[in-house]
């Protein structure tokens, strides 16, 4: 492929003099370019929302979100996936990041790995990809063979497939059910897609995982109510979340957190409904894990008796 025809590979006329500038002038120009990213992503919001709806349905039906990419794109998918368990209290295999060349490619480039379609297939087979899963290919260029091979195989499994690229008319888009194409314009440093392209992909991955988890009941108001407490900082965060959600004191938050065995959702429902652990568990079960639903269920129940 003639890469010079890709928008991500063209030269940015605003930064021809990059090597003549001071440190401040360089980053001012970079900052000016970065300001354009959010507006470029904004144009794709309706398509991103469609993908989020599919991801939500997949998880509710026992499926997984699988990010796949090479180089920077692969690292961004991995980054988003590993942040989901501590943030939302989900299992490590619910959101999976696969990178061409394997996990070692996260810290050291594996040359040529992205150029082989069969490696994308092999990586999906290793995780026993199935029809319930969502496979999302991340590629700034929009032409990575590793992604194309994976998408072809995922389609054969009847998976929902999606792509996130930074070129309009991307090759990988034709292999996806949902294609997100963000036109960020040329990079400040020609062809360095870890810059604006990487920023836009990071933003989109954040949107996908965060909005999906909100819709799956992992958030109450704007609070992380399924946060895992693996260190002292996170224990303190859990108690602050309980306090924010219920307007209770620190002492009450600590006591109820302990009673609920660190389950923030249960603690919040206990306080808001003035009930014991078992009742809070039952209310959450009735609402399929949604805190707001548990509270509304109680109100509706009481109004009928």
Residue frames as qw, qx, qy, qz and C-alpha x, y, z in Angstrom:
[[0.000, 0.886, 0.463, 0.000, 0.00, 0.00, 0.00],
 [0.344, 0.485, -0.036, 0.803, 1.10, 3.55, -0.76],
 [0.396, -0.544, -0.562, 0.480, 1.12, 4.93, 2.77],
 [0.170, -0.078, 0.036, 0.982, 1.56, 8.48, 1.49],
 [0.278, -0.381, -0.528, -0.706, -2.13, 8.46, 0.59],
 [0.488, -0.549, -0.659, 0.162, -3.16, 7.93, 4.21],
 [0.150, -0.890, -0.074, -0.425, -4.15, 11.02, 6.20],
 [0.736, -0.664, 0.078, 0.109, -2.14, 9.75, 9.16],
 [0.787, -0.076, 0.240, 0.563, 1.01, 9.72, 7.01],
 [0.366, 0.765, 0.200, 0.491, 0.73, 13.13, 5.32],
 [0.443, 0.024, -0.284, 0.850, 2.79, 16.12, 6.43],
 [0.164, -0.828, -0.482, 0.236, 1.31, 18.80, 8.65],
 [0.384, 0.664, 0.109, 0.633, 1.82, 22.22, 7.09],
 [0.357, -0.890, -0.009, -0.284, 1.64, 23.85, 10.52],
 [0.722, -0.621, 0.281, 0.120, 4.74, 22.07, 11.79],
 [0.782, 0.552, -0.103, 0.270, 7.25, 22.23, 8.91],
 [0.196, 0.742, -0.399, 0.502, 9.53, 24.26, 11.19],
 [0.832, -0.526, -0.144, -0.105, 9.40, 21.88, 14.16],
 [0.849, -0.078, -0.133, 0.506, 13.17, 21.42, 14.28],
 [0.310, 0.471, -0.071, 0.823, 13.74, 25.19, 14.47],
 [0.439, -0.713, -0.178, -0.517, 11.55, 25.84, 17.49],
 [0.091, -0.435, 0.678, -0.586, 12.20, 26.14, 21.22],
 [0.087, -0.150, -0.960, 0.219, 10.76, 23.59, 23.65],
 [0.254, 0.435, 0.498, -0.707, 7.84, 25.88, 24.47],
 [0.422, 0.428, -0.297, -0.742, 7.11, 26.60, 20.81],
 [0.258, 0.105, -0.928, -0.247, 7.16, 22.88, 19.96],
 [0.034, -0.307, -0.905, 0.293, 4.66, 21.95, 22.60],
 [0.304, 0.441, 0.205, -0.819, 2.47, 24.96, 21.82],
 [0.449, 0.295, -0.563, -0.628, 2.13, 23.62, 18.28],
 [0.239, -0.052, -0.970, 0.003, 1.50, 20.12, 19.59],
 [0.114, 0.353, 0.680, -0.632, -1.12, 21.46, 21.95],
 [0.402, 0.384, -0.126, -0.822, -2.82, 23.32, 19.11],
 [0.437, 0.147, -0.788, -0.409, -3.02, 20.05, 17.18],
 [0.128, -0.147, -0.933, 0.303, -4.29, 18.11, 20.21],
 [0.302, 0.282, 0.359, -0.837, -7.17, 20.56, 20.59],
 [0.509, 0.236, -0.451, -0.694, -8.55, 19.25, 17.30],
 [0.172, 0.060, -0.983, -0.011, -8.86, 15.67, 18.51],
 [0.221, 0.303, 0.748, -0.548, -11.98, 16.01, 20.66],
 [0.485, 0.486, 0.002, -0.727, -13.82, 17.69, 17.80],
 [0.391, 0.315, -0.770, -0.393, -12.79, 14.92, 15.41],
 [0.051, -0.090, -0.969, 0.223, -14.02, 12.27, 17.86],
 [0.349, 0.327, 0.425, -0.769, -17.26, 14.22, 18.36],
 [0.512, 0.341, -0.395, -0.682, -18.21, 13.59, 14.73],
 [0.471, 0.105, -0.862, -0.153, -18.20, 9.84, 15.41],
 [0.284, -0.168, 0.663, -0.672, -20.21, 9.85, 18.65],
 [0.792, 0.098, 0.059, -0.600, -23.38, 8.33, 17.18],
 [0.780, 0.301, -0.544, -0.073, -21.37, 5.42, 15.78],
 [0.181, 0.319, -0.777, 0.511, -19.48, 4.99, 19.05],
 [0.535, -0.115, 0.427, -0.720, -22.82, 4.90, 20.89],
 [0.870, 0.167, -0.251, -0.389, -24.04, 2.08, 18.63],
 [0.592, 0.310, -0.708, 0.230, -20.95, 0.09, 19.51],
 [0.124, -0.266, 0.661, -0.691, -21.45, 0.74, 23.23],
 [0.756, -0.022, 0.139, -0.639, -25.03, -0.56, 23.01],
 [0.850, 0.238, -0.455, -0.114, -23.72, -3.73, 21.37],
 [0.338, 0.352, -0.730, 0.479, -21.02, -4.09, 24.04],
 [0.425, -0.223, 0.480, -0.734, -23.58, -3.68, 26.82],
 [0.885, 0.071, -0.067, -0.456, -25.82, -6.35, 25.32],
 [0.704, 0.345, -0.611, 0.108, -22.85, -8.68, 24.83],
 [0.091, 0.319, -0.733, 0.594, -21.77, -8.44, 28.45],
 [0.605, -0.107, 0.350, -0.707, -25.32, -8.88, 29.74],
 [0.922, 0.182, -0.134, -0.316, -25.54, -12.06, 27.63],
 [0.874, -0.357, 0.294, 0.153, -22.27, -13.48, 28.94],
 [0.747, 0.553, 0.028, 0.369, -19.94, -12.19, 26.23],
 [0.580, -0.508, 0.033, 0.637, -16.70, -10.23, 26.36],
 [0.311, 0.939, -0.085, -0.121, -15.15, -7.13, 24.82],
 [0.824, -0.124, 0.279, 0.478, -11.97, -7.97, 22.92],
 [0.164, 0.925, -0.199, -0.279, -9.66, -5.15, 21.80],
 [0.856, 0.048, 0.312, 0.410, -7.07, -6.05, 19.15],
 [0.269, 0.957, -0.103, -0.044, -4.27, -3.92, 17.73],
 [0.832, 0.143, -0.073, 0.531, -0.61, -3.59, 16.87],
 [0.379, 0.312, -0.149, 0.858, 1.94, -1.14, 18.25],
 [0.104, -0.098, 0.315, -0.938, 0.42, 1.93, 19.89],
 [0.635, -0.173, -0.282, -0.698, -3.11, 0.82, 19.05],
 [0.749, -0.138, -0.648, 0.025, -2.56, -2.57, 20.69],
 [0.341, 0.012, -0.581, 0.739, -1.04, -0.98, 23.78],
 [0.310, -0.157, 0.107, -0.932, -4.03, 1.35, 24.15],
 [0.753, -0.195, -0.437, -0.451, -6.44, -1.57, 23.97],
 [0.663, -0.084, -0.654, 0.355, -4.42, -3.44, 26.59],
 [0.102, 0.128, -0.403, 0.901, -4.31, -0.36, 28.81],
 [0.533, -0.221, -0.072, -0.813, -8.07, 0.04, 28.72],
 [0.796, -0.153, -0.549, -0.204, -8.67, -3.65, 29.41],
 [0.575, -0.041, -0.641, 0.506, -6.39, -3.88, 32.46],
 [0.063, -0.169, 0.310, -0.934, -7.98, -0.82, 34.05],
 [0.583, -0.303, -0.399, -0.640, -11.48, -2.33, 34.02],
 [0.667, -0.285, -0.674, 0.140, -11.11, -4.87, 36.89],
 [0.337, -0.210, -0.495, 0.773, -9.95, -2.38, 39.56],
 [0.155, -0.050, -0.056, -0.985, -12.27, 0.39, 38.35],
 [0.636, -0.099, -0.241, -0.727, -15.45, -1.61, 37.85],
 [0.557, -0.269, 0.692, -0.372, -14.88, -4.78, 39.86],
 [0.879, 0.326, -0.105, -0.331, -15.16, -7.06, 36.82],
 [0.891, -0.179, 0.353, 0.222, -13.23, -10.24, 36.12],
 [0.236, -0.598, 0.476, 0.600, -9.94, -9.83, 34.20],
 [0.275, 0.058, 0.826, 0.489, -11.28, -11.77, 31.23],
 [0.302, 0.722, 0.560, -0.271, -14.37, -9.61, 30.68],
 [0.357, 0.920, -0.097, -0.131, -12.48, -6.93, 28.75],
 [0.845, -0.154, 0.326, 0.394, -9.47, -8.39, 26.94],
 [0.217, 0.884, -0.279, -0.305, -6.63, -6.64, 25.14],
 [0.883, 0.063, 0.352, 0.303, -4.69, -8.53, 22.46],
 [0.074, 0.874, -0.310, -0.367, -1.59, -7.07, 20.83],
 [0.847, 0.492, -0.200, 0.029, 0.22, -8.35, 17.74],
 [0.436, 0.537, -0.605, 0.394, 3.32, -10.17, 18.92],
 [0.671, -0.368, -0.614, 0.191, 1.89, -11.10, 22.32],
 [0.433, -0.872, -0.212, 0.084, 2.05, -9.39, 25.72],
 [0.651, -0.337, 0.125, 0.669, 5.82, -8.82, 25.41],
 [0.349, 0.475, 0.377, 0.714, 5.07, -6.48, 22.51],
 [0.242, -0.914, -0.324, -0.033, 3.63, -4.04, 25.03],
 [0.426, -0.827, 0.171, 0.326, 7.14, -3.03, 26.11],
 [0.271, -0.466, 0.630, 0.559, 9.18, -4.01, 23.07],
 [0.631, 0.487, -0.176, -0.577, 8.14, -3.93, 19.42],
 [0.671, -0.024, 0.728, 0.139, 7.85, -7.33, 17.72],
 [0.156, 0.478, -0.448, -0.739, 8.81, -6.63, 14.15],
 [0.280, 0.102, -0.792, -0.533, 6.51, -7.96, 11.44],
 [0.114, 0.231, 0.907, -0.334, 3.86, -9.34, 13.81],
 [0.377, 0.513, 0.310, -0.706, 1.22, -6.93, 12.56],
 [0.336, 0.448, -0.527, -0.638, 1.74, -8.02, 8.94],
 [0.163, 0.037, -0.976, -0.140, 0.37, -11.54, 9.40],
 [0.613, -0.247, -0.207, -0.722, -3.37, -12.15, 9.24],
 [0.755, -0.136, -0.641, -0.034, -3.00, -15.62, 10.72],
 [0.309, 0.062, -0.625, 0.714, -1.61, -14.23, 13.99],
 [0.392, -0.157, 0.133, -0.897, -4.86, -12.36, 14.59],
 [0.800, -0.112, -0.429, -0.403, -6.75, -15.61, 14.09],
 [0.636, 0.031, -0.689, 0.346, -4.43, -17.51, 16.42],
 [0.039, 0.146, -0.494, 0.856, -4.83, -14.93, 19.18],
 [0.616, -0.152, -0.021, -0.773, -8.63, -15.17, 19.04],
 [0.817, -0.037, -0.559, -0.139, -8.46, -18.95, 19.14],
 [0.404, 0.158, -0.685, 0.586, -6.26, -18.78, 22.25],
 [0.219, -0.044, 0.461, -0.859, -9.00, -16.97, 24.17],
 [0.133, 0.349, 0.928, 0.015, -11.72, -19.25, 22.78],
 [0.233, 0.191, -0.067, -0.951, -13.48, -16.38, 21.05],
 [0.168, 0.373, 0.911, 0.044, -17.15, -17.16, 20.47],
 [0.048, 0.562, 0.564, 0.603, -20.30, -15.64, 19.00],
 [0.346, -0.828, -0.424, 0.123, -21.19, -13.79, 22.22],
 [0.520, -0.441, 0.021, 0.731, -18.01, -11.70, 22.08],
 [0.314, 0.944, 0.072, -0.076, -17.45, -8.25, 20.58],
 [0.744, -0.086, 0.204, 0.630, -14.17, -7.97, 18.66],
 [0.113, 0.980, 0.067, -0.152, -12.88, -4.41, 18.22],
 [0.777, 0.185, 0.121, 0.589, -9.93, -3.82, 15.90],
 [0.162, -0.931, 0.005, 0.328, -7.81, -0.75, 16.67],
 [0.688, 0.086, 0.335, 0.637, -5.57, 0.53, 13.87],
 [0.018, -0.710, -0.011, 0.704, -4.64, 4.15, 13.26],
 [0.024, -0.288, 0.654, 0.699, -3.69, 3.38, 9.66],
 [0.714, 0.283, 0.232, -0.596, -6.82, 1.33, 9.13],
 [0.720, 0.479, -0.432, -0.257, -4.99, -1.34, 7.12],
 [0.241, -0.534, 0.790, -0.181, -3.25, -3.68, 9.62],
 [0.601, 0.119, -0.732, -0.299, -3.31, -7.31, 8.37],
 [0.138, 0.001, -0.873, 0.468, -3.30, -8.66, 11.95],
 [0.372, 0.234, 0.411, -0.799, -6.64, -6.91, 12.49],
 [0.596, 0.268, -0.388, -0.650, -8.06, -7.96, 9.13],
 [0.434, 0.099, -0.895, -0.034, -7.34, -11.62, 9.81],
 [0.018, 0.138, 0.784, -0.605, -8.95, -11.38, 13.25],
 [0.456, 0.272, 0.146, -0.835, -12.06, -9.64, 11.92],
 [0.574, 0.197, -0.635, -0.479, -12.53, -12.24, 9.18],
 [0.342, -0.020, -0.920, 0.192, -12.32, -15.04, 11.72],
 [0.151, 0.190, 0.591, -0.769, -14.60, -13.25, 14.22],
 [0.541, 0.224, -0.166, -0.793, -17.20, -12.78, 11.49],
 [0.530, 0.092, -0.811, -0.230, -17.09, -16.52, 10.77],
 [0.210, -0.152, -0.849, 0.461, -17.91, -17.06, 14.45],
 [0.186, -0.715, -0.550, -0.389, -20.86, -14.63, 14.14],
 [0.391, -0.455, -0.336, 0.726, -19.25, -12.18, 16.56],
 [0.156, 0.969, 0.190, -0.006, -20.20, -8.53, 16.35],
 [0.695, 0.002, 0.077, 0.715, -17.14, -6.79, 14.92],
 [0.023, 0.988, 0.137, -0.073, -16.04, -3.16, 15.10],
 [0.698, 0.197, -0.007, 0.688, -13.06, -1.04, 14.11],
 [0.174, -0.941, -0.069, 0.283, -11.49, 2.21, 15.27],
 [0.691, 0.199, 0.228, 0.656, -9.23, 3.83, 12.68],
 [0.148, -0.738, -0.074, 0.654, -7.89, 7.31, 12.00],
 [0.036, -0.207, 0.575, 0.791, -8.31, 7.42, 8.24],
 [0.647, 0.365, 0.202, -0.639, -11.50, 7.84, 6.26],
 [0.815, 0.416, -0.282, -0.287, -12.30, 4.92, 3.98],
 [0.283, -0.564, 0.770, -0.087, -10.07, 2.63, 6.04],
 [0.474, 0.198, -0.814, -0.273, -9.50, -0.86, 4.68],
 [0.093, -0.056, -0.923, 0.369, -10.44, -2.53, 7.97],
 [0.420, 0.158, 0.278, -0.849, -13.81, -0.76, 7.98],
 [0.642, 0.182, -0.475, -0.574, -15.08, -3.06, 5.24],
 [0.493, 0.027, -0.864, 0.092, -14.57, -6.05, 7.54],
 [0.040, -0.092, -0.678, 0.728, -16.56, -4.61, 10.46],
 [0.076, -0.663, -0.739, -0.086, -20.22, -4.40, 11.43],
 [0.160, -0.965, -0.182, 0.101, -19.52, -1.02, 13.05],
 [0.679, 0.242, 0.012, 0.693, -16.73, 1.17, 11.69],
 [0.241, -0.923, -0.119, 0.274, -15.48, 4.24, 13.56],
 [0.658, 0.344, 0.128, 0.658, -13.24, 6.47, 11.45],
 [0.269, -0.881, -0.150, 0.359, -11.75, 9.55, 13.11],
 [0.588, 0.596, 0.078, 0.542, -10.08, 12.16, 10.91],
 [0.508, -0.723, -0.129, 0.450, -7.63, 13.94, 13.18],
 [0.338, 0.923, -0.182, 0.010, -5.65, 15.46, 10.32],
 [0.710, 0.430, -0.433, 0.352, -1.87, 15.05, 9.90],
 [0.739, -0.532, -0.244, 0.333, 0.28, 14.44, 12.96],
 [0.134, -0.963, 0.195, 0.129, 2.55, 17.20, 14.31],
 [0.256, -0.532, 0.761, 0.268, 5.41, 14.75, 13.71],
 [0.631, 0.334, -0.422, -0.559, 4.76, 13.13, 10.34],
 [0.716, 0.087, -0.673, -0.167, 3.46, 9.58, 10.68],
 [0.139, 0.147, -0.798, 0.568, 3.82, 9.43, 14.46],
 [0.520, -0.409, -0.511, -0.549, 0.39, 8.00, 15.21],
 [0.485, -0.333, -0.665, 0.460, 1.11, 7.77, 18.93],
 [0.043, -0.042, -0.161, 0.985, 0.21, 11.48, 18.97],
 [0.483, 0.061, 0.037, -0.873, -3.26, 12.64, 17.82],
 [0.678, 0.015, -0.632, -0.375, -4.28, 9.22, 16.52],
 [0.437, -0.059, -0.816, 0.373, -3.32, 7.59, 19.79],
 [0.128, 0.051, 0.433, -0.891, -5.11, 10.27, 21.77],
 [0.607, 0.029, -0.197, -0.770, -8.34, 9.79, 19.83],
 [0.669, -0.016, -0.733, -0.122, -8.15, 6.00, 20.18],
 [0.243, -0.044, -0.737, 0.630, -7.57, 6.34, 23.93],
 [0.348, 0.035, 0.202, -0.915, -10.59, 8.64, 24.19],
 [0.695, 0.027, -0.423, -0.580, -12.77, 6.17, 22.30],
 [0.559, -0.025, -0.810, 0.176, -11.63, 3.17, 24.33],
 [0.011, -0.032, -0.585, 0.810, -12.39, 5.16, 27.49],
 [0.531, 0.040, -0.042, -0.845, -15.86, 5.91, 26.15],
 [0.684, 0.022, -0.654, -0.322, -16.53, 2.30, 25.20],
 [0.479, -0.079, -0.800, 0.351, -15.52, 0.73, 28.51],
 [0.037, 0.061, 0.482, -0.873, -16.87, 3.48, 30.79],
 [0.544, 0.035, -0.101, -0.832, -20.27, 3.89, 29.13],
 [0.659, -0.020, -0.717, -0.224, -20.68, 0.12, 28.82],
 [0.366, -0.099, -0.779, 0.500, -20.00, -0.35, 32.53],
 [0.255, 0.043, 0.276, -0.926, -22.38, 2.47, 33.43],
 [0.661, 0.037, -0.325, -0.676, -25.11, 0.79, 31.39],
 [0.665, -0.024, -0.746, 0.015, -24.30, -2.55, 33.06],
 [0.632, -0.707, -0.234, -0.213, -24.93, -1.09, 36.52],
 [0.754, -0.056, -0.301, 0.581, -21.34, -0.65, 37.64],
 [0.175, 0.178, -0.133, 0.959, -21.97, 3.03, 38.42],
 [0.161, -0.755, -0.624, 0.125, -24.44, 4.85, 40.68],
 [0.009, 0.955, 0.029, -0.296, -24.78, 8.55, 39.89],
 [0.562, 0.736, -0.360, 0.114, -21.17, 9.15, 38.81],
 [0.435, -0.640, 0.597, -0.213, -19.60, 6.93, 41.46],
 [0.513, 0.328, -0.787, -0.102, -17.62, 3.69, 40.96],
 [0.692, -0.386, 0.296, -0.533, -19.75, 1.47, 43.17],
 [1.000, 0.003, -0.024, 0.003, -18.04, -1.79, 42.22],
 [0.249, 0.792, -0.511, 0.220, -14.50, -0.55, 42.83],
 [0.894, -0.126, -0.382, 0.198, -12.14, -3.24, 44.16],
 [0.331, -0.892, 0.244, -0.189, -10.33, -2.39, 47.38],
 [0.923, 0.141, -0.223, 0.281, -6.88, -3.86, 46.93],
 [0.504, 0.143, -0.336, 0.783, -4.96, -1.24, 48.88],
 [0.194, -0.496, -0.513, 0.673, -5.45, 1.43, 51.55],
 [0.075, 0.187, -0.208, -0.957, -6.07, 4.16, 48.99],
 [0.360, -0.179, -0.695, -0.596, -8.91, 2.19, 47.44],
 [0.320, -0.465, -0.774, 0.287, -10.41, 1.38, 50.84],
 [0.071, -0.434, -0.243, 0.865, -10.50, 5.11, 51.53],
 [0.208, 0.059, -0.475, -0.853, -12.01, 5.71, 48.09],
 [0.325, -0.343, -0.855, -0.214, -14.71, 3.11, 48.76],
 [0.237, -0.541, -0.620, 0.516, -15.66, 4.81, 52.00],
 [0.027, 0.339, -0.052, -0.939, -15.72, 8.23, 50.33],
 [0.254, -0.122, -0.700, -0.656, -18.01, 6.80, 47.65],
 [0.311, -0.489, -0.809, 0.100, -20.37, 5.50, 50.34],
 [0.162, -0.505, -0.351, 0.772, -20.33, 8.90, 52.04],
 [0.093, 0.183, -0.337, -0.919, -20.98, 10.77, 48.77],
 [0.293, -0.218, -0.791, -0.491, -23.84, 8.48, 47.77],
 [0.449, -0.545, -0.708, 0.013, -25.61, 8.52, 51.14],
 [0.085, -0.737, 0.121, -0.659, -24.42, 11.70, 52.87],
 [0.826, -0.512, -0.232, 0.040, -23.39, 9.62, 55.87],
 [0.304, -0.872, 0.383, -0.001, -20.48, 10.17, 58.24],
 [0.370, 0.566, -0.737, 0.020, -17.04, 8.61, 57.90],
 [0.317, -0.248, 0.828, -0.391, -17.74, 6.42, 60.93],
 [0.766, 0.269, 0.385, -0.439, -20.96, 5.05, 59.43],
 [0.665, 0.611, -0.359, -0.236, -19.30, 4.50, 56.06],
 [0.128, 0.498, -0.844, 0.152, -16.48, 2.50, 57.68],
 [0.493, -0.069, 0.743, -0.448, -18.88, 0.43, 59.76],
 [0.787, 0.401, 0.243, -0.402, -21.21, -0.42, 56.89],
 [0.510, 0.630, -0.562, -0.164, -18.33, -1.13, 54.52],
 [0.065, -0.352, 0.907, -0.221, -17.06, -3.72, 56.97],
 [0.607, 0.145, 0.617, -0.479, -20.54, -5.18, 57.50],
 [0.758, 0.555, 0.033, -0.343, -21.03, -5.49, 53.75],
 [0.819, -0.159, 0.414, 0.364, -17.60, -7.11, 53.38],
 [0.272, -0.397, 0.386, 0.787, -16.36, -4.28, 51.20],
 [0.244, 0.458, 0.735, 0.437, -19.26, -4.41, 48.73],
 [0.029, -0.123, -0.076, 0.989, -19.91, -0.75, 48.12],
 [0.378, -0.250, -0.540, -0.709, -23.23, -1.30, 46.36],
 [0.549, -0.441, -0.708, 0.046, -24.57, -3.30, 49.29],
 [0.341, -0.296, -0.411, 0.792, -23.33, -0.69, 51.75],
 [0.112, -0.035, -0.159, -0.980, -25.05, 2.14, 49.87],
 [0.508, -0.336, -0.599, -0.520, -28.35, 0.28, 49.66],
 [0.508, -0.367, -0.685, 0.372, -28.14, -0.63, 53.36],
 [0.175, -0.253, -0.279, 0.909, -27.85, 3.03, 54.31],
 [0.231, -0.036, -0.300, -0.925, -30.33, 4.48, 51.83],
 [0.616, -0.289, -0.561, -0.472, -32.99, 1.87, 52.61],
 [0.386, -0.497, 0.526, -0.573, -32.07, 1.53, 56.30],
 [0.960, -0.025, -0.097, -0.263, -31.85, -2.24, 56.00],
 [0.676, -0.497, 0.527, 0.135, -29.53, -5.12, 56.84],
 [0.103, -0.458, 0.742, 0.478, -27.06, -6.87, 54.55],
 [0.316, 0.203, 0.916, 0.137, -29.40, -9.66, 53.45],
 [0.333, 0.764, 0.470, -0.291, -32.19, -7.24, 52.55],
 [0.101, 0.786, -0.315, -0.522, -29.78, -5.03, 50.59],
 [0.212, -0.236, 0.872, 0.373, -28.51, -8.09, 48.73],
 [0.354, 0.461, 0.813, -0.033, -32.08, -9.08, 47.88],
 [0.267, 0.846, 0.187, -0.421, -32.97, -5.60, 46.62],
 [0.021, 0.650, -0.571, -0.500, -29.88, -5.58, 44.39],
 [0.298, 0.028, 0.929, 0.216, -30.75, -9.04, 43.13],
 [0.368, 0.662, 0.615, -0.220, -34.24, -7.84, 42.24],
 [0.252, 0.901, -0.035, -0.350, -32.76, -4.92, 40.29],
 [0.887, 0.374, 0.037, 0.269, -30.08, -7.05, 38.57],
 [0.702, -0.148, -0.080, 0.692, -27.30, -5.17, 40.37],
 [0.163, 0.578, 0.149, 0.786, -28.38, -1.59, 39.68],
 [0.210, -0.202, -0.570, 0.769, -28.26, 0.58, 42.82],
 [0.292, 0.054, -0.026, -0.955, -30.80, 3.09, 41.53],
 [0.587, -0.123, -0.638, -0.483, -33.04, 0.22, 40.52],
 [0.442, -0.209, -0.800, 0.348, -32.81, -1.30, 44.00],
 [0.007, 0.194, 0.389, -0.900, -33.90, 1.96, 45.59],
 [0.454, 0.050, -0.275, -0.846, -36.76, 2.44, 43.11],
 [0.524, -0.139, -0.821, -0.179, -37.85, -1.20, 43.58],
 [0.243, -0.258, -0.725, 0.590, -38.19, -0.59, 47.31],
 [0.209, 0.191, 0.132, -0.950, -40.22, 2.58, 46.74],
 [0.523, 0.010, -0.535, -0.663, -42.53, 0.84, 44.27],
 [0.457, -0.166, -0.868, 0.097, -42.96, -2.11, 46.61],
 [0.104, -0.268, -0.606, 0.741, -43.87, 0.08, 49.57],
 [0.311, 0.136, -0.084, -0.937, -46.33, 2.10, 47.50],
 [0.560, -0.047, -0.660, -0.499, -48.27, -1.08, 46.70],
 [0.463, -0.252, -0.816, 0.237, -48.78, -2.28, 50.28]]
